[in-house]
Amino acid sequence: MERTTYSHGEPSWQDQTSPDDAKAAEFYSALFGWDCPSGDPEFGGYRQCSLNGKLVAGINPQTQPGPTVWNIYVNVDSASDAASLVTQNGGQVLLEPMEIGHVGTVAMFMDTTGAAFGVWEPGTHRGAEVRNEPGAACWHELVTDDLDAATTFYSAVFGWEGKPHGTGPGGYMEFKLGDKTVGGMMSRPPTMPANVPAHWAVYFAVDDADAAAAKVTELGGKVIVGPTDIQPGRFAVVLDSTGASFNILKSSR
């Protein structure tokens, strides 16, 4: 599905902070068919990756030691206003709102459960131009130890409403913005290592979860959770060739 605009409070972009952006670009190009040309030095070498000519994600060269991660960005009318709401509601500002020329304004935060996320106030860059198609992002999901605290935080910052699915430790929360579903949230799985912090996970759509997981291994990545059937379809949790975790999903819809 092609996209040209996003509402305030709707996740609109994802990028990876990578210690080896060329290696990451080669991996995702082979796995998803992305085109990830070298980035403009004026913007720190940031690579904008496209699928069939439509922007889908970014790869940001790492400038200081740290984990290799995928980041999500929520579209906002004002990054400065979002920063104020984050701090007023117990979150932390990791990167103050920073204007990137005519492209837009970015800021990075940490929620009250320890998960990092960003916001994007668009200029000429409006966000991902395609969603929910093979090779493009199809879902964003918060993994945390405190669903109640996270629900309170994101409700105050973005106006999201938590809609529970199921009860007890295995329950799942759907985030709604009005009548639109914008993401999900789940409790930390018992199999997840204790040193893995709360985080936002990115899902990319695929035609075949089993084939995609096998391809990940062929390309030097690793399968963490093998292809498994869940209510929305068949998914797997994998690491790319630089160590960044992401999910793949063959939707049943």
ChimeraX commands (.cxc) that place a marker at each C-alpha (Angstrom):
marker #1 position 0.00,0.00,0.00 radius 0.5
marker #1 position 1.48,3.35,-1.03 radius 0.5
marker #1 position 1.46,6.19,1.50 radius 0.5
marker #1 position 1.92,9.91,1.02 radius 0.5
marker #1 position 0.98,11.29,4.45 radius 0.5
marker #1 position 0.69,10.17,8.07 radius 0.5
marker #1 position -1.49,11.45,10.87 radius 0.5
marker #1 position -0.08,13.00,14.04 radius 0.5
marker #1 position 0.66,10.09,16.38 radius 0.5
marker #1 position 1.07,7.45,13.66 radius 0.5
marker #1 position 4.41,5.60,13.23 radius 0.5
marker #1 position 5.77,6.75,9.88 radius 0.5
marker #1 position 9.41,5.66,9.55 radius 0.5
marker #1 position 12.04,3.18,10.69 radius 0.5
marker #1 position 15.79,3.18,10.43 radius 0.5
marker #1 position 18.74,1.18,11.61 radius 0.5
marker #1 position 21.78,2.53,13.46 radius 0.5
marker #1 position 24.57,0.35,12.11 radius 0.5
marker #1 position 28.31,-0.04,12.76 radius 0.5
marker #1 position 28.67,-1.18,9.14 radius 0.5
marker #1 position 26.10,0.55,6.96 radius 0.5
marker #1 position 27.52,-0.91,3.73 radius 0.5
marker #1 position 27.19,-4.46,5.08 radius 0.5
marker #1 position 23.65,-3.77,6.31 radius 0.5
marker #1 position 22.71,-2.28,2.93 radius 0.5
marker #1 position 24.01,-5.38,1.17 radius 0.5
marker #1 position 22.03,-7.65,3.52 radius 0.5
marker #1 position 18.67,-5.91,3.11 radius 0.5
marker #1 position 19.15,-5.46,-0.61 radius 0.5
marker #1 position 19.61,-9.22,-0.95 radius 0.5
marker #1 position 16.79,-10.10,1.47 radius 0.5
marker #1 position 14.09,-7.61,0.50 radius 0.5
marker #1 position 15.24,-6.18,-2.83 radius 0.5
marker #1 position 15.96,-2.74,-1.39 radius 0.5
marker #1 position 18.08,-0.15,-3.15 radius 0.5
marker #1 position 20.30,1.49,-0.51 radius 0.5
marker #1 position 22.72,3.93,-2.17 radius 0.5
marker #1 position 25.49,5.63,-0.21 radius 0.5
marker #1 position 24.20,8.59,1.76 radius 0.5
marker #1 position 25.03,12.25,1.34 radius 0.5
marker #1 position 28.01,13.23,3.58 radius 0.5
marker #1 position 26.10,16.43,4.40 radius 0.5
marker #1 position 23.60,14.24,6.26 radius 0.5
marker #1 position 26.17,11.94,7.89 radius 0.5
marker #1 position 26.07,9.33,5.15 radius 0.5
marker #1 position 22.46,8.42,6.00 radius 0.5
marker #1 position 21.19,5.86,3.48 radius 0.5
marker #1 position 17.58,6.09,2.32 radius 0.5
marker #1 position 16.46,2.67,1.15 radius 0.5
marker #1 position 13.76,2.20,-1.44 radius 0.5
marker #1 position 11.69,-0.68,-2.75 radius 0.5
marker #1 position 10.63,-0.36,-6.39 radius 0.5
marker #1 position 11.41,3.34,-6.20 radius 0.5
marker #1 position 9.44,3.97,-2.97 radius 0.5
marker #1 position 11.17,4.86,0.31 radius 0.5
marker #1 position 10.83,2.16,2.97 radius 0.5
marker #1 position 13.57,2.64,5.61 radius 0.5
marker #1 position 16.91,4.22,6.47 radius 0.5
marker #1 position 20.34,2.99,7.50 radius 0.5
marker #1 position 22.30,5.41,9.67 radius 0.5
marker #1 position 26.08,4.94,10.10 radius 0.5
marker #1 position 26.92,4.59,13.78 radius 0.5
marker #1 position 29.05,7.48,15.04 radius 0.5
marker #1 position 29.86,6.08,18.49 radius 0.5
marker #1 position 29.93,2.61,20.07 radius 0.5
marker #1 position 26.52,1.16,20.87 radius 0.5
marker #1 position 24.06,-1.57,19.98 radius 0.5
marker #1 position 22.97,-2.21,16.41 radius 0.5
marker #1 position 19.25,-1.49,16.51 radius 0.5
marker #1 position 16.16,-0.67,14.51 radius 0.5
marker #1 position 14.43,2.56,15.56 radius 0.5
marker #1 position 10.85,3.65,15.00 radius 0.5
marker #1 position 9.62,7.21,14.48 radius 0.5
marker #1 position 6.16,8.56,15.20 radius 0.5
marker #1 position 4.84,11.34,12.98 radius 0.5
marker #1 position 4.12,14.54,14.91 radius 0.5
marker #1 position 2.94,18.05,14.17 radius 0.5
marker #1 position 5.66,19.47,16.44 radius 0.5
marker #1 position 8.78,17.69,17.71 radius 0.5
marker #1 position 9.22,20.39,20.37 radius 0.5
marker #1 position 5.71,19.85,21.70 radius 0.5
marker #1 position 6.33,16.09,21.74 radius 0.5
marker #1 position 9.52,16.62,23.76 radius 0.5
marker #1 position 7.59,18.63,26.32 radius 0.5
marker #1 position 4.92,15.95,26.65 radius 0.5
marker #1 position 7.56,13.23,27.01 radius 0.5
marker #1 position 9.29,14.99,29.92 radius 0.5
marker #1 position 6.00,16.01,31.55 radius 0.5
marker #1 position 4.97,12.36,31.61 radius 0.5
marker #1 position 8.16,10.86,33.01 radius 0.5
marker #1 position 10.08,10.07,29.83 radius 0.5
marker #1 position 13.59,11.19,28.88 radius 0.5
marker #1 position 14.92,13.21,25.97 radius 0.5
marker #1 position 17.85,11.40,24.33 radius 0.5
marker #1 position 18.19,13.79,21.40 radius 0.5
marker #1 position 16.68,17.26,21.52 radius 0.5
marker #1 position 14.59,18.23,18.48 radius 0.5
marker #1 position 17.03,18.77,15.62 radius 0.5
marker #1 position 16.11,20.27,12.28 radius 0.5
marker #1 position 17.63,18.45,9.30 radius 0.5
marker #1 position 17.48,21.13,6.65 radius 0.5
marker #1 position 14.32,21.06,4.59 radius 0.5
marker #1 position 13.87,17.34,5.23 radius 0.5
marker #1 position 12.24,17.55,8.67 radius 0.5
marker #1 position 12.90,17.63,12.41 radius 0.5
marker #1 position 13.87,14.60,14.47 radius 0.5
marker #1 position 14.01,13.90,18.20 radius 0.5
marker #1 position 14.74,10.75,20.22 radius 0.5
marker #1 position 13.23,9.79,23.56 radius 0.5
marker #1 position 13.00,7.02,26.13 radius 0.5
marker #1 position 9.61,6.05,27.53 radius 0.5
marker #1 position 8.92,5.30,31.19 radius 0.5
marker #1 position 9.65,1.58,30.72 radius 0.5
marker #1 position 13.09,2.12,29.14 radius 0.5
marker #1 position 12.23,1.77,25.45 radius 0.5
marker #1 position 13.79,4.24,23.01 radius 0.5
marker #1 position 11.77,5.75,20.16 radius 0.5
marker #1 position 11.83,8.77,17.91 radius 0.5
marker #1 position 9.46,11.34,16.51 radius 0.5
marker #1 position 9.50,12.90,13.07 radius 0.5
marker #1 position 8.11,16.31,12.19 radius 0.5
marker #1 position 7.99,16.11,8.41 radius 0.5
marker #1 position 9.37,18.59,5.93 radius 0.5
marker #1 position 9.94,17.27,2.44 radius 0.5
marker #1 position 10.43,13.75,3.85 radius 0.5
marker #1 position 6.96,12.48,4.75 radius 0.5
marker #1 position 7.90,8.96,5.90 radius 0.5
marker #1 position 7.77,5.51,4.36 radius 0.5
marker #1 position 6.11,5.62,0.95 radius 0.5
marker #1 position 4.93,2.01,1.05 radius 0.5
marker #1 position 3.63,-0.17,3.90 radius 0.5
marker #1 position 2.21,-3.66,4.33 radius 0.5
marker #1 position 3.77,-5.08,1.18 radius 0.5
marker #1 position 6.56,-7.68,0.95 radius 0.5
marker #1 position 9.83,-5.94,1.77 radius 0.5
marker #1 position 8.15,-3.02,3.56 radius 0.5
marker #1 position 7.34,-2.44,7.23 radius 0.5
marker #1 position 3.99,-3.83,8.30 radius 0.5
marker #1 position 3.90,-3.54,12.11 radius 0.5
marker #1 position 5.58,-1.88,15.10 radius 0.5
marker #1 position 5.47,-3.52,18.51 radius 0.5
marker #1 position 6.62,-2.50,21.98 radius 0.5
marker #1 position 8.14,-5.24,24.14 radius 0.5
marker #1 position 8.14,-4.16,27.77 radius 0.5
marker #1 position 7.92,-5.30,31.39 radius 0.5
marker #1 position 5.20,-2.80,32.31 radius 0.5
marker #1 position 2.22,-2.64,29.97 radius 0.5
marker #1 position 0.22,-0.36,32.27 radius 0.5
marker #1 position 2.97,2.26,32.54 radius 0.5
marker #1 position 3.56,2.18,28.79 radius 0.5
marker #1 position -0.14,2.56,28.02 radius 0.5
marker #1 position -0.38,5.57,30.32 radius 0.5
marker #1 position 2.71,7.16,28.78 radius 0.5
marker #1 position 1.81,6.77,25.11 radius 0.5
marker #1 position -1.78,7.79,25.77 radius 0.5
marker #1 position -0.56,11.07,27.28 radius 0.5
marker #1 position 2.06,11.74,24.59 radius 0.5
marker #1 position 0.26,10.63,21.41 radius 0.5
marker #1 position -3.35,10.05,22.41 radius 0.5
marker #1 position -3.12,6.29,21.91 radius 0.5
marker #1 position -5.71,4.01,23.49 radius 0.5
marker #1 position -4.72,0.53,24.63 radius 0.5
marker #1 position -7.08,-2.23,23.50 radius 0.5
marker #1 position -6.32,-5.54,25.26 radius 0.5
marker #1 position -6.47,-8.89,23.49 radius 0.5
marker #1 position -6.61,-11.80,25.91 radius 0.5
marker #1 position -5.85,-11.67,29.61 radius 0.5
marker #1 position -3.02,-12.61,31.92 radius 0.5
marker #1 position 0.74,-12.73,31.20 radius 0.5
marker #1 position 0.16,-13.88,27.63 radius 0.5
marker #1 position -2.19,-11.02,26.81 radius 0.5
marker #1 position -1.54,-8.58,23.98 radius 0.5
marker #1 position -2.29,-4.87,23.70 radius 0.5
marker #1 position -3.27,-3.09,20.51 radius 0.5
marker #1 position -2.61,0.64,20.28 radius 0.5
marker #1 position -5.43,2.63,18.67 radius 0.5
marker #1 position -5.42,6.24,17.48 radius 0.5
marker #1 position -9.09,6.98,17.06 radius 0.5
marker #1 position -10.37,4.13,14.93 radius 0.5
marker #1 position -6.93,3.43,13.42 radius 0.5
marker #1 position -4.61,0.70,14.72 radius 0.5
marker #1 position -1.07,2.12,14.97 radius 0.5
marker #1 position 0.88,-0.62,16.76 radius 0.5
marker #1 position 0.95,-3.26,19.44 radius 0.5
marker #1 position 2.51,-4.11,22.78 radius 0.5
marker #1 position 3.41,-7.32,24.54 radius 0.5
marker #1 position 5.04,-8.40,27.77 radius 0.5
marker #1 position 8.65,-9.51,27.63 radius 0.5
marker #1 position 8.72,-13.22,26.69 radius 0.5
marker #1 position 10.25,-15.46,29.39 radius 0.5
marker #1 position 12.80,-16.68,26.85 radius 0.5
marker #1 position 14.15,-13.18,26.19 radius 0.5
marker #1 position 17.52,-12.56,27.89 radius 0.5
marker #1 position 17.27,-10.31,30.94 radius 0.5
marker #1 position 19.89,-7.92,29.53 radius 0.5
marker #1 position 17.68,-7.05,26.55 radius 0.5
marker #1 position 15.95,-3.77,27.43 radius 0.5
marker #1 position 12.39,-2.77,26.65 radius 0.5
marker #1 position 12.31,-1.91,22.97 radius 0.5
marker #1 position 10.26,-1.27,19.88 radius 0.5
marker #1 position 10.38,-4.11,17.33 radius 0.5
marker #1 position 9.91,-3.61,13.59 radius 0.5
marker #1 position 8.12,-6.18,11.43 radius 0.5
marker #1 position 8.71,-6.44,7.69 radius 0.5
marker #1 position 6.22,-8.21,5.44 radius 0.5
marker #1 position 7.37,-11.22,3.40 radius 0.5
marker #1 position 5.78,-13.60,0.92 radius 0.5
marker #1 position 7.05,-16.69,2.76 radius 0.5
marker #1 position 8.30,-16.59,6.37 radius 0.5
marker #1 position 10.12,-19.92,6.13 radius 0.5
marker #1 position 11.94,-19.00,2.93 radius 0.5
marker #1 position 12.82,-15.54,4.28 radius 0.5
marker #1 position 14.20,-17.01,7.52 radius 0.5
marker #1 position 16.33,-19.43,5.52 radius 0.5
marker #1 position 17.58,-16.53,3.39 radius 0.5
marker #1 position 18.55,-14.59,6.52 radius 0.5
marker #1 position 20.88,-17.44,7.50 radius 0.5
marker #1 position 22.32,-17.66,3.98 radius 0.5
marker #1 position 23.15,-13.95,4.12 radius 0.5
marker #1 position 25.06,-14.21,7.39 radius 0.5
marker #1 position 22.22,-13.43,9.79 radius 0.5
marker #1 position 20.70,-15.61,12.49 radius 0.5
marker #1 position 17.23,-16.94,13.30 radius 0.5
marker #1 position 16.32,-16.29,16.96 radius 0.5
marker #1 position 12.71,-17.52,16.90 radius 0.5
marker #1 position 11.98,-19.85,14.00 radius 0.5
marker #1 position 8.90,-19.45,11.81 radius 0.5
marker #1 position 5.84,-19.74,14.04 radius 0.5
marker #1 position 2.12,-19.43,13.39 radius 0.5
marker #1 position 0.35,-16.64,15.28 radius 0.5
marker #1 position -3.07,-15.05,14.85 radius 0.5
marker #1 position -1.94,-12.43,12.27 radius 0.5
marker #1 position 0.06,-14.95,10.24 radius 0.5
marker #1 position 3.45,-16.70,10.31 radius 0.5
marker #1 position 6.40,-14.82,11.77 radius 0.5
marker #1 position 10.02,-15.19,12.82 radius 0.5
marker #1 position 12.50,-13.15,14.86 radius 0.5
marker #1 position 15.90,-12.77,13.23 radius 0.5
marker #1 position 19.20,-10.91,13.38 radius 0.5
marker #1 position 20.76,-9.34,10.32 radius 0.5
marker #1 position 24.43,-9.71,9.39 radius 0.5
marker #1 position 25.38,-6.77,11.64 radius 0.5
marker #1 position 23.46,-8.03,14.69 radius 0.5
marker #1 position 20.27,-5.94,14.52 radius 0.5
marker #1 position 17.07,-7.71,15.52 radius 0.5
marker #1 position 13.90,-7.48,13.42 radius 0.5
marker #1 position 10.82,-9.56,12.68 radius 0.5
marker #1 position 9.41,-10.95,9.46 radius 0.5
marker #1 position 5.73,-11.68,8.93 radius 0.5
marker #1 position 3.70,-13.47,6.29 radius 0.5
marker #1 position 0.26,-12.04,6.94 radius 0.5
marker #1 position -2.74,-14.35,6.97 radius 0.5
marker #1 position -4.99,-11.46,5.95 radius 0.5
marker link #1:1,2 radius 0.2
marker link #1:2,3 radius 0.2
marker link #1:3,4 radius 0.2
marker link #1:4,5 radius 0.2
marker link #1:5,6 radius 0.2
marker link #1:6,7 radius 0.2
marker link #1:7,8 radius 0.2
marker link #1:8,9 radius 0.2
marker link #1:9,10 radius 0.2
marker link #1:10,11 radius 0.2
marker link #1:11,12 radius 0.2
marker link #1:12,13 radius 0.2
marker link #1:13,14 radius 0.2
marker link #1:14,15 radius 0.2
marker link #1:15,16 radius 0.2
marker link #1:16,17 radius 0.2
marker link #1:17,18 radius 0.2
marker link #1:18,19 radius 0.2
marker link #1:19,20 radius 0.2
marker link #1:20,21 radius 0.2
marker link #1:21,22 radius 0.2
marker link #1:22,23 radius 0.2
marker link #1:23,24 radius 0.2
marker link #1:24,25 radius 0.2
marker link #1:25,26 radius 0.2
marker link #1:26,27 radius 0.2
marker link #1:27,28 radius 0.2
marker link #1:28,29 radius 0.2
marker link #1:29,30 radius 0.2
marker link #1:30,31 radius 0.2
marker link #1:31,32 radius 0.2
marker link #1:32,33 radius 0.2
marker link #1:33,34 radius 0.2
marker link #1:34,35 radius 0.2
marker link #1:35,36 radius 0.2
marker link #1:36,37 radius 0.2
marker link #1:37,38 radius 0.2
marker link #1:38,39 radius 0.2
marker link #1:39,40 radius 0.2
marker link #1:40,41 radius 0.2
marker link #1:41,42 radius 0.2
marker link #1:42,43 radius 0.2
marker link #1:43,44 radius 0.2
marker link #1:44,45 radius 0.2
marker link #1:45,46 radius 0.2
marker link #1:46,47 radius 0.2
marker link #1:47,48 radius 0.2
marker link #1:48,49 radius 0.2
marker link #1:49,50 radius 0.2
marker link #1:50,51 radius 0.2
marker link #1:51,52 radius 0.2
marker link #1:52,53 radius 0.2
marker link #1:53,54 radius 0.2
marker link #1:54,55 radius 0.2
marker link #1:55,56 radius 0.2
marker link #1:56,57 radius 0.2
marker link #1:57,58 radius 0.2
marker link #1:58,59 radius 0.2
marker link #1:59,60 radius 0.2
marker link #1:60,61 radius 0.2
marker link #1:61,62 radius 0.2
marker link #1:62,63 radius 0.2
marker link #1:63,64 radius 0.2
marker link #1:64,65 radius 0.2
marker link #1:65,66 radius 0.2
marker link #1:66,67 radius 0.2
marker link #1:67,68 radius 0.2
marker link #1:68,69 radius 0.2
marker link #1:69,70 radius 0.2
marker link #1:70,71 radius 0.2
marker link #1:71,72 radius 0.2
marker link #1:72,73 radius 0.2
marker link #1:73,74 radius 0.2
marker link #1:74,75 radius 0.2
marker link #1:75,76 radius 0.2
marker link #1:76,77 radius 0.2
marker link #1:77,78 radius 0.2
marker link #1:78,79 radius 0.2
marker link #1:79,80 radius 0.2
marker link #1:80,81 radius 0.2
marker link #1:81,82 radius 0.2
marker link #1:82,83 radius 0.2
marker link #1:83,84 radius 0.2
marker link #1:84,85 radius 0.2
marker link #1:85,86 radius 0.2
marker link #1:86,87 radius 0.2
marker link #1:87,88 radius 0.2
marker link #1:88,89 radius 0.2
marker link #1:89,90 radius 0.2
marker link #1:90,91 radius 0.2
marker link #1:91,92 radius 0.2
marker link #1:92,93 radius 0.2
marker link #1:93,94 radius 0.2
marker link #1:94,95 radius 0.2
marker link #1:95,96 radius 0.2
marker link #1:96,97 radius 0.2
marker link #1:97,98 radius 0.2
marker link #1:98,99 radius 0.2
marker link #1:99,100 radius 0.2
marker link #1:100,101 radius 0.2
marker link #1:101,102 radius 0.2
marker link #1:102,103 radius 0.2
marker link #1:103,104 radius 0.2
marker link #1:104,105 radius 0.2
marker link #1:105,106 radius 0.2
marker link #1:106,107 radius 0.2
marker link #1:107,108 radius 0.2
marker link #1:108,109 radius 0.2
marker link #1:109,110 radius 0.2
marker link #1:110,111 radius 0.2
marker link #1:111,112 radius 0.2
marker link #1:112,113 radius 0.2
marker link #1:113,114 radius 0.2
marker link #1:114,115 radius 0.2
marker link #1:115,116 radius 0.2
marker link #1:116,117 radius 0.2
marker link #1:117,118 radius 0.2
marker link #1:118,119 radius 0.2
marker link #1:119,120 radius 0.2
marker link #1:120,121 radius 0.2
marker link #1:121,122 radius 0.2
marker link #1:122,123 radius 0.2
marker link #1:123,124 radius 0.2
marker link #1:124,125 radius 0.2
marker link #1:125,126 radius 0.2
marker link #1:126,127 radius 0.2
marker link #1:127,128 radius 0.2
marker link #1:128,129 radius 0.2
marker link #1:129,130 radius 0.2
marker link #1:130,131 radius 0.2
marker link #1:131,132 radius 0.2
marker link #1:132,133 radius 0.2
marker link #1:133,134 radius 0.2
marker link #1:134,135 radius 0.2
marker link #1:135,136 radius 0.2
marker link #1:136,137 radius 0.2
marker link #1:137,138 radius 0.2
marker link #1:138,139 radius 0.2
marker link #1:139,140 radius 0.2
marker link #1:140,141 radius 0.2
marker link #1:141,142 radius 0.2
marker link #1:142,143 radius 0.2
marker link #1:143,144 radius 0.2
marker link #1:144,145 radius 0.2
marker link #1:145,146 radius 0.2
marker link #1:146,147 radius 0.2
marker link #1:147,148 radius 0.2
marker link #1:148,149 radius 0.2
marker link #1:149,150 radius 0.2
marker link #1:150,151 radius 0.2
marker link #1:151,152 radius 0.2
marker link #1:152,153 radius 0.2
marker link #1:153,154 radius 0.2
marker link #1:154,155 radius 0.2
marker link #1:155,156 radius 0.2
marker link #1:156,157 radius 0.2
marker link #1:157,158 radius 0.2
marker link #1:158,159 radius 0.2
marker link #1:159,160 radius 0.2
marker link #1:160,161 radius 0.2
marker link #1:161,162 radius 0.2
marker link #1:162,163 radius 0.2
marker link #1:163,164 radius 0.2
marker link #1:164,165 radius 0.2
marker link #1:165,166 radius 0.2
marker link #1:166,167 radius 0.2
marker link #1:167,168 radius 0.2
marker link #1:168,169 radius 0.2
marker link #1:169,170 radius 0.2
marker link #1:170,171 radius 0.2
marker link #1:171,172 radius 0.2
marker link #1:172,173 radius 0.2
marker link #1:173,174 radius 0.2
marker link #1:174,175 radius 0.2
marker link #1:175,176 radius 0.2
marker link #1:176,177 radius 0.2
marker link #1:177,178 radius 0.2
marker link #1:178,179 radius 0.2
marker link #1:179,180 radius 0.2
marker link #1:180,181 radius 0.2
marker link #1:181,182 radius 0.2
marker link #1:182,183 radius 0.2
marker link #1:183,184 radius 0.2
marker link #1:184,185 radius 0.2
marker link #1:185,186 radius 0.2
marker link #1:186,187 radius 0.2
marker link #1:187,188 radius 0.2
marker link #1:188,189 radius 0.2
marker link #1:189,190 radius 0.2
marker link #1:190,191 radius 0.2
marker link #1:191,192 radius 0.2
marker link #1:192,193 radius 0.2
marker link #1:193,194 radius 0.2
marker link #1:194,195 radius 0.2
marker link #1:195,196 radius 0.2
marker link #1:196,197 radius 0.2
marker link #1:197,198 radius 0.2
marker link #1:198,199 radius 0.2
marker link #1:199,200 radius 0.2
marker link #1:200,201 radius 0.2
marker link #1:201,202 radius 0.2
marker link #1:202,203 radius 0.2
marker link #1:203,204 radius 0.2
marker link #1:204,205 radius 0.2
marker link #1:205,206 radius 0.2
marker link #1:206,207 radius 0.2
marker link #1:207,208 radius 0.2
marker link #1:208,209 radius 0.2
marker link #1:209,210 radius 0.2
marker link #1:210,211 radius 0.2
marker link #1:211,212 radius 0.2
marker link #1:212,213 radius 0.2
marker link #1:213,214 radius 0.2
marker link #1:214,215 radius 0.2
marker link #1:215,216 radius 0.2
marker link #1:216,217 radius 0.2
marker link #1:217,218 radius 0.2
marker link #1:218,219 radius 0.2
marker link #1:219,220 radius 0.2
marker link #1:220,221 radius 0.2
marker link #1:221,222 radius 0.2
marker link #1:222,223 radius 0.2
marker link #1:223,224 radius 0.2
marker link #1:224,225 radius 0.2
marker link #1:225,226 radius 0.2
marker link #1:226,227 radius 0.2
marker link #1:227,228 radius 0.2
marker link #1:228,229 radius 0.2
marker link #1:229,230 radius 0.2
marker link #1:230,231 radius 0.2
marker link #1:231,232 radius 0.2
marker link #1:232,233 radius 0.2
marker link #1:233,234 radius 0.2
marker link #1:234,235 radius 0.2
marker link #1:235,236 radius 0.2
marker link #1:236,237 radius 0.2
marker link #1:237,238 radius 0.2
marker link #1:238,239 radius 0.2
marker link #1:239,240 radius 0.2
marker link #1:240,241 radius 0.2
marker link #1:241,242 radius 0.2
marker link #1:242,243 radius 0.2
marker link #1:243,244 radius 0.2
marker link #1:244,245 radius 0.2
marker link #1:245,246 radius 0.2
marker link #1:246,247 radius 0.2
marker link #1:247,248 radius 0.2
marker link #1:248,249 radius 0.2
marker link #1:249,250 radius 0.2
marker link #1:250,251 radius 0.2
marker link #1:251,252 radius 0.2
marker link #1:252,253 radius 0.2
view
